Amino acid sequence: MTGPSSRRPSRRQLLGYAGAAAAGAAVTGGTVALGKETPHAAEPVVARDLSPYGDHQPAVAAATPKHAELVALNLLGSTDRAALGRLMRLWTADIVALTAGRPAPGDTAPELAVPNAALTVTVGLGPRVFTLPGLTTAKPRGLDALPVMRHDRLLPAWSGGDLLILVGADDAVSVVHAVRRLVADAAPFAKAVWRQTGFWNGTGPDGKPVTGRNLFGQVDGTGNPAAGSPEFGATVWATGPEWFTGGTTLVVRRITMNLDTWDELTRSEQERAVGRKLSTGAPLNGTAEHDELDLEARDADGRLLIAENAHARLSHHSVNDGRRIFRKGLNYVHDTGATRESGLIFLSYQADVAGQFLPMLARLDAADALNEWTTTIGSAVFAVPPGFREGGWLAQRLLS
Amino acid sequence: MTGPSSRRPSRRQLLGYAGAAAAGAAVTGGTVALGKETPHAAEPVVARDLSPYGDHQPAVAAATPKHAELVALNLLGSTDRAALGRLMRLWTADIVALTAGRPAPGDTAPELAVPNAALTVTVGLGPRVFTLPGLTTAKPRGLDALPVMRHDRLLPAWSGGDLLILVGADDAVSVVHAVRRLVADAAPFAKAVWRQTGFWNGTGPDGKPVTGRNLFGQVDGTGNPAAGSPEFGATVWATGPEWFTGGTTLVVRRITMNLDTWDELTRSEQERAVGRKLSTGAPLNGTAEHDELDLEARDADGRLLIAENAHARLSHHSVNDGRRIFRKGLNYVHDTGATRESGLIFLSYQADVAGQFLPMLARLDAADALNEWTTTIGSAVFAVPPGFREGGWLAQRLLS
């Protein structure tokens, strides 16, 4: 295989469509048709498309997309540190093009790349990457598969993975197209092992952003630190090891939700399990979504308003030594013939999985009232490398 | 079971949330929690929500939604003509509420009903409905399961069905919520046998409507008659039997598309198979999407520009005795673990399945170049009753 393994792609190659197309075609060998007519790239309309560049991968702090697909891939046996670097350079070129609404290098369906779809791509590295020769000392602290919780019913089909692609957009066609390109370009290096598609409605009827609701009808994600706040930075961005500064870790948990038994509850039973009001997401001691939880508040009979086993209490940062996570859920439905499984693709970003996420997970597993209607069937953990700048590439400090 | 079977729901019951909720709760018996607190219905924001009323079910002529789900249900043995009428009245009340962004009667997740999602519901009746006592003489002409074509590889899991619900919206959460309500309310009468979810991008980067593309990258649907034109009416709306006037028939075909082998073609090979340009959807004899097909045009070497087996030729109304269909595709992906199936949920509306659709289907089956990359794995046919007016209900003229 010929490829750009021995040279750094120039800024022109990464940014110019023609140059990037040639680089991509060379690396993927016979799998793309070099002789194809490629249309002129449309002038991108940048109004709603995020820049692919920055200190951080840009989708992490952005709003949850309307549609998303996650694909986990396992490395082929032949993929060593250098090959992984080649893949990251290929993906970087793909991401720069696709997020601007331009065809990826060697794109076989270039018309499906459209600007203004707010397409984003986030890439993660699973724990096994850090067992490759040359990478063992670079492993972020605590980046290990999560221990199996008592309530977990993990299926291998939804768990683990050496690499993650998380593509989001306002438009499902754009998501499917981008994923197809990224997975195709990875073929010499890695093979898809699971795919999860999800959706979210983070826009109110008046067009303004809202937190959004899961399929139980709950407002889901109220407790998050505000993007851009100092608290957000401290929660999400890793400060080491050096290559990983500005990166984060991502936990992906596939949680089935039993809508049928949930629907058998009264609304007050549902609200008691969560500790928040269904109507607004306000804590049961308050009236507005972002009111502070009062974990000591009691009703006239002396009972805690937010029960001991309420989800909102057990997941609150005040009972987690002040440590927070940044969570972004995606609703999913998965059909097998006439049978539908419904649930949440739970995504949690944090600087430190072991320090921030695991204690909370253990506490929820031990006592969360919601465990009666939810079951985690998939679990995976990834290091999300920092962002890249023009001319740079994903995980460059790790792999160059 | 108590219910409104012996009385016609009043306009107030169908339109008023409180009245409709009581009616719905009574009919579905123990399956909804009567004692639940129901939130005040929000004032609907009607800007983007279609009226549920009219001569026709409103989604038929409307643009393809961004997201849609189709559910086919089979009648329970106990569901006779009268029971089917009860179900249609229940669904009508659901549809009136849900399309305005209000909770359905007895809604167990009322907060998931949001206005301005452009939600629509279309209901269809499969051929077996017209074998029920009292309905055999009402069967629309030609409403039979399609004959199995030579290239078909039909799976029972994606075929047939006594009833159809087709829910579309701009937002996937709204679709999932509406489907859940409609299927739950149908539980005493019918059981889901297949579900298909699809998506479409009918909006250009500048926000203006476009025809949209399938996952081969083709502009798909250019040949349709313009909604609202006399030609559209003649193509789509049935004129009999009397109860069915203003109705239409809907063919649902699940067509897998082999993206991998398609991608091995050059662009000119792809365009030759379709007979249109990938860039614009223009016929190979033209330059703009809506240019007329010239089926006699030849290149400098005397070869037909639009090949004898090109899809655009064989599906063109001029080779179908001038008869047209109105087609609306939905892209789909369906995952089983790491394996992805991609394709198109092909929807064709026409006044007369046997007269308009079948001859074209037979011609395509015999010779369409696209048959090499596509396989139909599901097939179903439904009569789509006319619309209803305020105080009326779905299929009222058939079932009252």
Boltz contact constraints between the chains, C-beta under 6 A:
constraints:
  - contact:
      token1: [A, 33]
      token2: [B, 266]
      max_distance: 6.0
  - contact:
      token1: [A, 36]
      token2: [B, 266]
      max_distance: 6.0
  - contact:
      token1: [A, 36]
      token2: [B, 267]
      max_distance: 6.0
  - contact:
      token1: [A, 37]
      token2: [B, 267]
      max_distance: 6.0
  - contact:
      token1: [A, 39]
      token2: [B, 279]
      max_distance: 6.0
  - contact:
      token1: [A, 45]
      token2: [B, 205]
      max_distance: 6.0
  - contact:
      token1: [A, 108]
      token2: [B, 263]
      max_distance: 6.0
  - contact:
      token1: [A, 109]
      token2: [B, 217]
      max_distance: 6.0
  - contact:
      token1: [A, 111]
      token2: [B, 217]
      max_distance: 6.0
  - contact:
      token1: [A, 111]
      token2: [B, 278]
      max_distance: 6.0
  - contact:
      token1: [A, 112]
      token2: [B, 217]
      max_distance: 6.0
  - contact:
      token1: [A, 114]
      token2: [B, 205]
      max_distance: 6.0
  - contact:
      token1: [A, 115]
      token2: [B, 205]
      max_distance: 6.0
  - contact:
      token1: [A, 116]
      token2: [B, 205]
      max_distance: 6.0
  - contact:
      token1: [A, 157]
      token2: [B, 337]
      max_distance: 6.0
  - contact:
      token1: [A, 171]
      token2: [B, 201]
      max_distance: 6.0
  - contact:
      token1: [A, 172]
      token2: [B, 199]
      max_distance: 6.0
  - contact:
      token1: [A, 173]
      token2: [B, 201]
      max_distance: 6.0
  - contact:
      token1: [A, 176]
      token2: [B, 333]
      max_distance: 6.0
  - contact:
      token1: [A, 192]
      token2: [B, 338]
      max_distance: 6.0
  - contact:
      token1: [A, 193]
      token2: [B, 338]
      max_distance: 6.0
  - contact:
      token1: [A, 194]
      token2: [B, 338]
      max_distance: 6.0
  - contact:
      token1: [A, 195]
      token2: [B, 335]
      max_distance: 6.0
  - contact:
      token1: [A, 199]
      token2: [B, 172]
      max_distance: 6.0
  - contact:
      token1: [A, 201]
      token2: [B, 171]
      max_distance: 6.0
  - contact:
      token1: [A, 201]
      token2: [B, 173]
      max_distance: 6.0
  - contact:
      token1: [A, 205]
      token2: [B, 45]
      max_distance: 6.0
  - contact:
      token1: [A, 205]
      token2: [B, 114]
      max_distance: 6.0
  - contact:
      token1: [A, 205]
      token2: [B, 115]
      max_distance: 6.0
  - contact:
      token1: [A, 205]
      token2: [B, 116]
      max_distance: 6.0
  - contact:
      token1: [A, 217]
      token2: [B, 109]
      max_distance: 6.0
  - contact:
      token1: [A, 217]
      token2: [B, 111]
      max_distance: 6.0
  - contact:
      token1: [A, 217]
      token2: [B, 112]
      max_distance: 6.0
  - contact:
      token1: [A, 263]
      token2: [B, 108]
      max_distance: 6.0
  - contact:
      token1: [A, 266]
      token2: [B, 36]
      max_distance: 6.0
  - contact:
      token1: [A, 267]
      token2: [B, 36]
      max_distance: 6.0
  - contact:
      token1: [A, 267]
      token2: [B, 37]
      max_distance: 6.0
  - contact:
      token1: [A, 278]
      token2: [B, 111]
      max_distance: 6.0
  - contact:
      token1: [A, 279]
      token2: [B, 39]
      max_distance: 6.0
  - contact:
      token1: [A, 333]
      token2: [B, 176]
      max_distance: 6.0
  - contact:
      token1: [A, 335]
      token2: [B, 195]
      max_distance: 6.0
  - contact:
      token1: [A, 337]
      token2: [B, 157]
      max_distance: 6.0
  - contact:
      token1: [A, 338]
      token2: [B, 192]
      max_distance: 6.0
  - contact:
      token1: [A, 338]
      token2: [B, 193]
      max_distance: 6.0
  - contact:
      token1: [A, 338]
      token2: [B, 194]
      max_distance: 6.0
